[in-house]
Amino acid sequence: MIRLRLAHQPALILVAEYQQQLVGVKVGYALSEQVFYSWLGGVLACGRGLGIAQKLLEAQEAWVMAQSSYTMINVKSRNCFPAMVRLLFRNGYAIENMEKKGQLRDYRLGFTKQI
């Protein structure tokens, strides 16, 4: 599924290591010439609280900004991931939409950031 999703547009895959162990990942791809979509990301429990998610987000944003055509980054999260929601708010992302799916904790929040 990942290979199919990334096959036909510019994409970025970042990984993070801590104490020689893979602990984090951030994957994104172009939705259009102007919009980059931050699709998948996460940090294992053993890597949390170390600023790894912040560093992955910053690295992804730096790469996106270095590409000349993007003007926006989009990302989705869920109510059940409050740390991710806080990370996005702290970094200037704004809620653009909400998709009701299942229980309240599973609602998808769409975020966007102008770059």
Buried (B, 14 or more C-beta within 10 A) or exposed (E): EEEEBBEEEBBBEBEBEBEEEEBBBBBBBBBEEEBBBBBEBBBBEEBBEBEBBEBBBEBBBEBBEEEEEBEBBBBBBBBEBEEBBEBBEEBEBEEBEEEEEEEEEEBBBBBBBEE
